[in-house]
Amino acid sequence: MDKNQEFENEVFMNIAGLSADEQLKKQSLEWNFASARHRYTYNFRYLGRPIIQFPQDIMAMQEVIWKVKPDLIIETGIAHGGSLMLSARPLKKAKIPLVIKFGQIFQKKTEDENQTYHCW
């Protein structure tokens, strides 16, 4: 077995252990609610754009995009565009064309309410 496969097996076992740990699940849920009172998820940026997500979710999303290489990603509830940029990055690396079209989500006034961003 090569080193990458050994690592993947270790990750699989880690995730299984985390999933089975009921006390950790309870503590994690409590932490999520407690941190929400302080708007914890508002403290992060992706390539300079605010991304209102937990860092763990940001990492998980880019891993899923890289592994699945979807033809289409539809995101709703866009605030500042950070997670759109996060979605676009691995698609660009995988050479999957992507055009993002949206309204005034970047909180700046434009003459054209709809903006199209070509990621490359």
N, C-alpha and C positions, 0 to 999 in steps of 0.2 A: 504494500500500500504506500503511495507517495505521500509527501508531507501535506499537500493540499487536501487530500482525502482524509488524512488523519485529523487535520484541523476541522474539516466539515463534520466529521463524526463527533468530535469534541463539542462543537457548537450544537449539534443535534441533542446530545446528552444534556448540555447546559439548559437548553430550552425546555426539554422534558422535565428537568428538575425544577425550573422556575414555574412551569405550569402546574406541577403537583404541589407546590408549597402554598397551602391555604393561608397561613399567617402572612406570608409576603404579599399575597393578593390583597388581603384586607389592608395591610399597611400601605400598599401602593395606591389603593383607592382612596384611603384617608389622605395621603399626601397630595393626590390629584385635587381633591376638594379643597384642602387647606391652601395649596399654592394658587388655586384659581382666585381666591380672595385677594391675592396680591398681583393678579394678572401676570403670573410667571411667564406664560407663553408669549407675552408682548415684548420680551427682552431679547429676541433673536432676529438676526438678519441673514439673508442668503444673497450673496453678491451685492450687498449694500441695500437690498430691499427688505423691508420688514416681512417676516414670515411668522405668523401667529400660530405656532404649533410647538408641541413638546419636541426637544431635540431627538429623543428616541424615535418619534414618529417621522421626523425628517430623514433620519438614517434609514429607517425601515422602508420609507417610500422610494428612496433612490435605489435601494437594493431590489425592490419589487420591479421597478421600471427597468432596471438593467437586466434582470433575469427574464422577464416576460417579453420585453421589447414590444409594447403594444402599438398598434397602428393609430390609436386614438386615445387621448386622455381628455375627459370632460371634467372640469372642475367648476363647482358652484360655490357661491358664498365668498367670492374673491374680495379681499380687503385692500391689500397693497401690492400684490403681484409677486411676492417672494416665492410662494409655492408654485406659481406658474413657471418662474425661472428655474426652480428646482426640477420640475418635470421636464423642462426643455433640455437641460444640460445633458443627461444621459442619452436622450434621444438623438441629440446632435452627435455625440460620440459614436453611437451605433449607426449613424448615417440614415436615420429615419426622418424624412422631411416633416416639418412642423410649422404651422402658421397659427398664431394665437390672435383671435379677434375678440375685443371686449370693449365695454364702455369706459367711462371715466373712473377707473379703479385706482389709478395712481394719485388721486387727489390733487390733480393740477388741472387748471382750466385749459381747454383746447377749443379751437373753432369747430373741429369735427368731433362729435361726441364718440364716434367709433374710431378706434385706433387699431391698426394691424401691425403686429411685430413679427418680422421674419427673424428667426433665431440664427440664421446664417445665410 
